[in-house]
Amino acid sequence: MTNVIGRVAVLGDGLSLWGGMDPATGAIIDPHHPQHGMVLTGLVVVMPSGRGSSSSASVLAEAVRAGTAPAAFVLGESDLILEIGSAVAEELYGVRVPVVVAGDRAASLSDGDHVTIGPRGGLRRG
């Protein structure tokens, strides 16, 4: 994997991709989510954690296929479902969406920051 460089979008709550993100558009479609309507395509999505359904893995893989996936996820805590979705997308389409567990460092990132994620999951601003 090469470096991923992207603009940060901080989500106020965790997001289940199943029923929460439209893989055809990359938009948040969960009407109860604080960022409802935001398009995540190509962004480094920062959130406290994933939320819910194991079907999120298939939604992430479908978004990769459609070219609407986020560039990466930076999480406060681990989410195995997003990691599985990333691995499946890499196997099927040759594209891996990094999932970085940054712990408390995730909360230090702000909307619009630019970050670089290294090949081993290292995270730095700029």
PAMIBA-254326 format. One record per residue: z, x, y of N, C-alpha, C, O in turn; residue in one letter. Coordinates in steps of 0.2 Angstrom, whole numbers, plus 2048, in hexadecimal, padded with zeros to 3 digits. Each point is the difference from the previous one (the first is absolute). Last residue first. Layout:
# PAMIBA-254326
+-----+-----+-----+-----+-----+-----+-----+-----+-----+-----+-----+-----+---------+
|  nZ |  nX |  nY | caZ | caX | caY |  cZ |  cX |  cY |  oZ |  oX |  oY | residuo |
+-----+-----+-----+-----+-----+-----+-----+-----+-----+-----+-----+-----+---------+
|   Z |   X |   Y |   Z |   X |   Y |   Z |   X |   Y |   Z |   X |   Y |       a |
...
+-----+-----+-----+-----+-----+-----+-----+-----+-----+-----+-----+-----+---------+
This chain:
# PAMIBA-254326
+-----+-----+-----+-----+-----+-----+-----+-----+-----+-----+-----+-----+---------+
|  nZ |  nX |  nY | caZ | caX | caY |  cZ |  cX |  cY |  oZ |  oX |  oY | residuo |
+-----+-----+-----+-----+-----+-----+-----+-----+-----+-----+-----+-----+---------+
| 825 | 7FD | 854 | 7FB | 803 | 803 | 7FA | 801 | 7FB | 7FB | 803 | 802 |       g |
| 81E | 7FB | 7F6 | 7FD | 7FC | 805 | 7FA | 805 | 803 | 801 | 806 | 7FF |       r |
| 808 | 7F9 | 7E7 | 801 | 803 | 806 | 7FD | 7FD | 806 | 7FA | 7FD | 7FF |       r |
| 80C | 804 | 7E4 | 7FF | 7FC | 806 | 801 | 803 | 806 | 806 | 803 | 801 |       l |
| 7F4 | 801 | 7E2 | 804 | 803 | 806 | 7FD | 7FB | 806 | 7FB | 7FF | 801 |       g |
| 7FD | 800 | 7E8 | 804 | 7FB | 803 | 804 | 802 | 806 | 804 | 7FC | 803 |       g |
| 7EB | 811 | 7F1 | 806 | 7FF | 7FC | 805 | 7FB | 802 | 806 | 800 | 7FE |       r |
| 7E6 | 806 | 80E | 7FE | 7FF | 7F9 | 806 | 7FF | 7FB | 7FF | 7FD | 7FB |       p |
| 804 | 7FD | 81F | 7FD | 806 | 7FC | 7FF | 7FE | 7F9 | 802 | 7FB | 7FE |       g |
| 7FF | 7F7 | 81A | 803 | 800 | 7FA | 7FD | 805 | 7FB | 7FA | 800 | 7FF |       i |
| 809 | 7FA | 81D | 7FC | 803 | 7FB | 804 | 800 | 7FA | 806 | 802 | 800 |       t |
| 7FA | 7EF | 818 | 803 | 804 | 7FB | 7FB | 803 | 7FB | 7FA | 7FD | 7FF |       v |
| 80A | 7F5 | 81B | 7FB | 803 | 7FB | 804 | 805 | 7FB | 804 | 804 | 802 |       h |
| 804 | 7E5 | 80E | 801 | 807 | 7FE | 7FA | 802 | 7FC | 7FD | 7FC | 7FC |       d |
| 806 | 7ED | 80A | 7FC | 804 | 804 | 800 | 808 | 7FF | 7FC | 804 | 802 |       g |
| 819 | 7EC | 7F9 | 7F9 | 7FE | 800 | 7FC | 805 | 805 | 802 | 802 | 805 |       d |
| 813 | 809 | 7F0 | 7FF | 7FA | 804 | 7F8 | 7FE | 800 | 7FC | 804 | 7FF |       s |
| 81A | 80B | 7F2 | 7F9 | 7FF | 802 | 7FF | 7FA | 804 | 803 | 7FB | 7FF |       l |
| 811 | 80B | 7F7 | 7FF | 804 | 806 | 7F9 | 800 | 802 | 7FE | 802 | 806 |       s |
| 80A | 7F4 | 7E6 | 803 | 7FC | 805 | 7FF | 804 | 807 | 800 | 7FD | 805 |       a |
| 7FB | 80D | 7E6 | 7FB | 7FA | 801 | 802 | 7FD | 806 | 7FC | 7FE | 804 |       a |
| 812 | 813 | 7F3 | 7FB | 802 | 805 | 7FB | 7FB | 801 | 7FC | 800 | 806 |       r |
| 816 | 7FD | 7EA | 801 | 7FE | 807 | 7FB | 803 | 805 | 800 | 7FD | 806 |       d |
| 7F6 | 802 | 7E3 | 807 | 7FF | 801 | 802 | 7FE | 808 | 7FC | 7FC | 802 |       g |
| 7EE | 809 | 7F1 | 803 | 804 | 806 | 807 | 7FF | 801 | 803 | 803 | 805 |       a |
| 7E8 | 7FA | 7E8 | 807 | 7FD | 802 | 803 | 805 | 804 | 802 | 806 | 7FF |       v |
| 7E3 | 7F4 | 7FC | 805 | 805 | 802 | 807 | 7FD | 801 | 801 | 7FB | 804 |       v |
| 7E5 | 801 | 7F2 | 806 | 7FC | 801 | 806 | 805 | 800 | 802 | 803 | 7FB |       v |
| 7E1 | 7FD | 807 | 806 | 803 | 7FF | 806 | 7FB | 802 | 800 | 7FC | 804 |       p |
| 7E8 | 7FF | 7F2 | 803 | 7FF | 806 | 807 | 803 | 7FF | 804 | 7FD | 7FD |       v |
| 7E3 | 809 | 7F7 | 808 | 7FF | 800 | 802 | 7FE | 807 | 7FF | 804 | 805 |       r |
| 7E8 | 7FB | 7ED | 804 | 800 | 806 | 807 | 7FF | 7FF | 802 | 7FB | 7FD |       v |
| 7EC | 804 | 7F3 | 800 | 807 | 802 | 804 | 800 | 807 | 7FF | 805 | 803 |       g |
| 7FD | 7E7 | 7EE | 7FC | 801 | 805 | 800 | 807 | 803 | 7FC | 802 | 805 |       y |
| 811 | 7F7 | 7E8 | 7FA | 7FB | 800 | 7FB | 802 | 805 | 7FA | 800 | 7FF |       l |
| 81B | 80C | 7FF | 7FC | 800 | 7F9 | 7FA | 7FC | 800 | 7FB | 803 | 7FE |       e |
| 813 | 7FD | 816 | 7FD | 807 | 7FF | 7FC | 800 | 7F9 | 7FB | 803 | 800 |       e |
| 811 | 7EA | 805 | 7FA | 800 | 804 | 7FD | 807 | 7FF | 7FA | 801 | 801 |       a |
| 81A | 7FB | 7F4 | 7FA | 7FC | 7FD | 7FA | 801 | 804 | 7FA | 801 | 7FE |       v |
| 81A | 809 | 80A | 7FD | 804 | 7FA | 7FA | 7FC | 7FD | 7FB | 803 | 7FE |       a |
| 810 | 7F2 | 814 | 7FD | 806 | 802 | 7FD | 804 | 7FA | 7FA | 802 | 801 |       s |
| 813 | 7EC | 7FA | 7FA | 7FE | 804 | 7FC | 806 | 802 | 7FA | 800 | 7FF |       g |
| 81C | 804 | 7F9 | 7FB | 7FE | 7FA | 7F9 | 7FE | 803 | 7FB | 802 | 7FE |       i |
| 816 | 802 | 812 | 7FE | 806 | 7FC | 7FB | 7FF | 7FB | 7FC | 804 | 7FF |       e |
| 80E | 7EA | 80B | 7FB | 803 | 805 | 7FE | 806 | 7FD | 7FA | 802 | 800 |       l |
| 817 | 7F4 | 7F4 | 7FA | 7FC | 800 | 7FB | 803 | 804 | 7FA | 800 | 7FE |       i |
| 81C | 809 | 802 | 7FC | 802 | 7FA | 7F9 | 7FC | 800 | 7FB | 803 | 7FD |       l |
| 816 | 805 | 817 | 7FD | 7F9 | 7FD | 7FB | 802 | 7FB | 7FA | 802 | 801 |       d |
| 81C | 80A | 80F | 7FA | 800 | 7FB | 7FE | 7F9 | 7FE | 804 | 7FC | 800 |       s |
| 807 | 809 | 818 | 802 | 801 | 7F9 | 7FA | 7FF | 7FC | 7FB | 7FD | 801 |       e |
| 801 | 804 | 816 | 807 | 802 | 800 | 803 | 801 | 7F9 | 805 | 804 | 7FF |       g |
| 7E1 | 7FF | 807 | 805 | 7FB | 7FE | 807 | 803 | 801 | 801 | 806 | 7FF |       l |
| 7E2 | 7FC | 806 | 807 | 804 | 801 | 805 | 7FB | 800 | 801 | 7FB | 804 |       v |
| 7E3 | 805 | 7F5 | 807 | 7FD | 801 | 805 | 805 | 801 | 800 | 805 | 7FC |       f |
| 7E3 | 7FB | 808 | 806 | 802 | 7FC | 806 | 7FC | 802 | 800 | 7FB | 804 |       a |
| 7EA | 800 | 803 | 7FF | 807 | 7FE | 805 | 803 | 7FC | 7FF | 804 | 7FC |       a |
| 7FB | 7E1 | 803 | 803 | 805 | 804 | 7FE | 807 | 7FE | 7FE | 801 | 7FA |       p |
| 7F0 | 7ED | 7FF | 807 | 802 | 7FF | 803 | 804 | 805 | 7FC | 803 | 804 |       a |
| 7ED | 7F3 | 7F8 | 805 | 7FD | 805 | 807 | 802 | 800 | 804 | 7FE | 803 |       t |
| 7E6 | 805 | 7EF | 800 | 804 | 806 | 805 | 7FE | 805 | 7FF | 802 | 806 |       g |
| 7FD | 7F6 | 7E3 | 7FC | 7FC | 806 | 800 | 804 | 806 | 7FD | 7FF | 805 |       a |
| 80E | 809 | 7E7 | 7F9 | 7FF | 7FE | 7FC | 7FD | 806 | 7FA | 802 | 801 |       r |
| 81D | 801 | 802 | 7FD | 807 | 800 | 7F8 | 7FE | 7FE | 7FC | 803 | 803 |       v |
| 812 | 7EB | 7FC | 7FF | 802 | 807 | 7FC | 807 | 800 | 7FC | 801 | 805 |       a |
| 80B | 7F7 | 7E6 | 7FA | 7FC | 803 | 7FF | 802 | 807 | 7FA | 800 | 802 |       e |
| 819 | 809 | 7F4 | 7FA | 803 | 7FD | 7FA | 7FC | 803 | 7FA | 803 | 801 |       a |
| 81A | 7F5 | 806 | 7FF | 807 | 803 | 7FA | 803 | 7FD | 7FC | 802 | 803 |       l |
| 80B | 7EA | 7F3 | 7FE | 7FF | 807 | 7FE | 806 | 803 | 7FB | 801 | 804 |       v |
| 80F | 800 | 7E7 | 7F9 | 7FE | 800 | 7FD | 7FF | 807 | 7FA | 801 | 801 |       s |
| 81D | 804 | 7FD | 7FC | 806 | 7FE | 7F9 | 7FE | 800 | 7FC | 804 | 802 |       a |
| 814 | 7EB | 803 | 7FE | 804 | 805 | 7FC | 806 | 7FE | 7FC | 803 | 804 |       s |
| 80F | 7EE | 7ED | 7F8 | 7FF | 801 | 7FE | 804 | 807 | 7FA | 800 | 801 |       s |
| 81D | 7FE | 7F7 | 7FD | 805 | 7FD | 7F8 | 7FF | 801 | 7FC | 805 | 7FF |       s |
| 817 | 7F1 | 813 | 7FB | 7FF | 7FA | 7FD | 806 | 7FD | 7FE | 805 | 804 |       s |
| 816 | 7FE | 80F | 7FD | 7FB | 7FB | 7FB | 802 | 7FB | 800 | 805 | 7FE |       g |
| 804 | 808 | 818 | 804 | 7FA | 7FF | 7FD | 7FC | 7FB | 7FA | 7FD | 801 |       r |
| 809 | 81E | 80A | 7FB | 7FB | 7FE | 805 | 7FA | 7FF | 806 | 800 | 801 |       g |
| 804 | 810 | 811 | 7FE | 800 | 7F8 | 7FB | 7FB | 7FF | 7FE | 7FC | 805 |       s |
| 808 | 80B | 811 | 806 | 802 | 7FD | 7FF | 801 | 7F8 | 802 | 804 | 7FD |       p |
| 7E9 | 801 | 813 | 804 | 7FA | 7FF | 806 | 802 | 7FC | 800 | 805 | 7FD |       m |
| 7E7 | 804 | 80F | 807 | 802 | 7FF | 804 | 7F9 | 7FF | 800 | 7FC | 805 |       v |
| 7E5 | 80D | 7F9 | 804 | 7FA | 801 | 807 | 803 | 7FE | 802 | 802 | 7FB |       v |
| 7E6 | 808 | 80E | 806 | 802 | 7FC | 805 | 7FB | 801 | 804 | 7FF | 806 |       v |
| 7E2 | 7FB | 7FC | 806 | 802 | 804 | 805 | 803 | 7FB | 7FF | 7FE | 7FA |       l |
| 7EA | 7F8 | 801 | 800 | 806 | 803 | 806 | 803 | 803 | 801 | 805 | 803 |       g |
| 7FE | 7E1 | 7FA | 7FA | 805 | 7FD | 801 | 806 | 804 | 800 | 801 | 806 |       t |
| 80D | 7EA | 7FD | 803 | 807 | 7FE | 7FB | 805 | 7FE | 802 | 806 | 7FE |       l |
| 801 | 7E3 | 813 | 7FC | 803 | 7FB | 802 | 807 | 7FE | 801 | 804 | 805 |       v |
| 80D | 7E5 | 805 | 7FE | 807 | 801 | 7FB | 802 | 7FA | 801 | 7FF | 7FA |       m |
| 809 | 7EB | 806 | 7FA | 801 | 804 | 7FE | 807 | 801 | 7FA | 801 | 801 |       g |
| 820 | 7FA | 7FC | 7FA | 7FB | 7FD | 7FA | 801 | 805 | 800 | 800 | 806 |       h |
| 817 | 80B | 7FA | 7F9 | 803 | 802 | 7FA | 7FC | 7FD | 7FB | 803 | 7FF |       q |
| 81C | 7F7 | 7FC | 800 | 801 | 807 | 7FA | 803 | 803 | 7FE | 7FF | 806 |       p |
| 804 | 7F1 | 7E4 | 801 | 807 | 801 | 7FF | 801 | 808 | 7FC | 7FD | 803 |       h |
| 800 | 7EE | 7F1 | 807 | 801 | 802 | 802 | 808 | 802 | 805 | 801 | 802 |       h |
| 7E5 | 7F6 | 7F6 | 802 | 7FC | 806 | 807 | 802 | 802 | 802 | 7FF | 806 |       p |
| 7ED | 810 | 7EB | 806 | 7FC | 7FF | 802 | 7FD | 807 | 802 | 804 | 805 |       d |
| 7EB | 80A | 7F8 | 7FF | 7F9 | 800 | 806 | 7FC | 7FF | 800 | 7FA | 800 |       i |
| 7F5 | 81F | 809 | 806 | 7FD | 7FD | 7FF | 7F9 | 801 | 7FF | 7FD | 805 |       i |
| 7EB | 813 | 7F9 | 805 | 7FD | 804 | 806 | 7FD | 7FC | 800 | 7FE | 7FB |       a |
| 7EB | 80D | 7FD | 806 | 804 | 801 | 805 | 7FD | 805 | 805 | 804 | 802 |       g |
| 7E6 | 7F3 | 7F3 | 800 | 801 | 807 | 805 | 806 | 802 | 800 | 803 | 805 |       t |
| 7FD | 7F5 | 7E4 | 7F9 | 7FF | 803 | 7FF | 803 | 807 | 7FB | 802 | 803 |       a |
| 81A | 7FB | 7F1 | 7FC | 806 | 7FE | 7F9 | 800 | 803 | 7FD | 806 | 800 |       p |
| 81A | 7EF | 809 | 7FA | 7FE | 7FE | 7FC | 806 | 7FE | 7FE | 804 | 805 |       d |
| 81D | 7F8 | 7FB | 7FB | 804 | 803 | 7F9 | 7FD | 7FD | 800 | 800 | 7FA |       m |
| 815 | 7F6 | 800 | 802 | 803 | 806 | 7FA | 804 | 804 | 800 | 800 | 806 |       g |
| 800 | 7F6 | 7E3 | 801 | 7FA | 805 | 802 | 803 | 807 | 802 | 7FC | 804 |       g |
| 7FF | 816 | 7EC | 7FE | 7FA | 7FD | 803 | 7FA | 804 | 805 | 7FF | 801 |       w |
| 801 | 816 | 806 | 7F9 | 800 | 801 | 7FD | 7F9 | 7FD | 7FC | 7FE | 802 |       l |
| 81D | 807 | 808 | 7FD | 7FF | 7F9 | 7F8 | 7FF | 802 | 7FE | 7FC | 803 |       s |
| 815 | 810 | 80D | 7FA | 7FC | 7FF | 7FE | 800 | 7F9 | 7FF | 805 | 7FD |       l |
| 818 | 800 | 815 | 7FC | 802 | 7FB | 7FA | 7FB | 7FF | 801 | 7FA | 802 |       g |
| 808 | 808 | 816 | 803 | 7FE | 7FA | 7FB | 803 | 7FB | 7FB | 802 | 801 |       d |
| 800 | 803 | 815 | 808 | 7FE | 801 | 803 | 7FE | 7F9 | 806 | 801 | 800 |       g |
| 7E5 | 811 | 804 | 801 | 7F9 | 7FF | 808 | 7FF | 800 | 804 | 804 | 7FD |       l |
| 7EA | 80F | 80E | 807 | 7FE | 7FE | 800 | 7F9 | 7FE | 800 | 7FC | 805 |       v |
| 7EB | 816 | 7FD | 802 | 7F9 | 802 | 807 | 7FF | 7FC | 800 | 800 | 7FA |       a |
| 7F1 | 818 | 80E | 805 | 7FC | 7FC | 800 | 7F9 | 803 | 7FF | 7FE | 806 |       v |
| 7EC | 814 | 7F7 | 804 | 7FD | 805 | 805 | 7FB | 7FC | 7FF | 7FD | 7FB |       r |
| 7F6 | 81A | 7F9 | 7FF | 7F9 | 802 | 805 | 7FE | 806 | 805 | 803 | 801 |       g |
| 7F1 | 810 | 7EB | 802 | 800 | 807 | 7FF | 7F9 | 802 | 7FA | 7FD | 7FF |       i |
| 808 | 812 | 7E9 | 7FE | 7F9 | 803 | 803 | 800 | 807 | 806 | 802 | 801 |       v |
| 7F2 | 813 | 7EC | 804 | 7FD | 805 | 7FE | 7F9 | 802 | 7FA | 7FF | 801 |       n |
| 7FE | 808 | 7E7 | 800 | 803 | 807 | 805 | 7FD | 804 | 803 | 7FB | 7FF |       t |
| 7FC | 806 | 7E5 | 800 | 7FC | 806 | 800 | 804 | 806 | 803 | 806 | 800 |       m |
+-----+-----+-----+-----+-----+-----+-----+-----+-----+-----+-----+-----+---------+
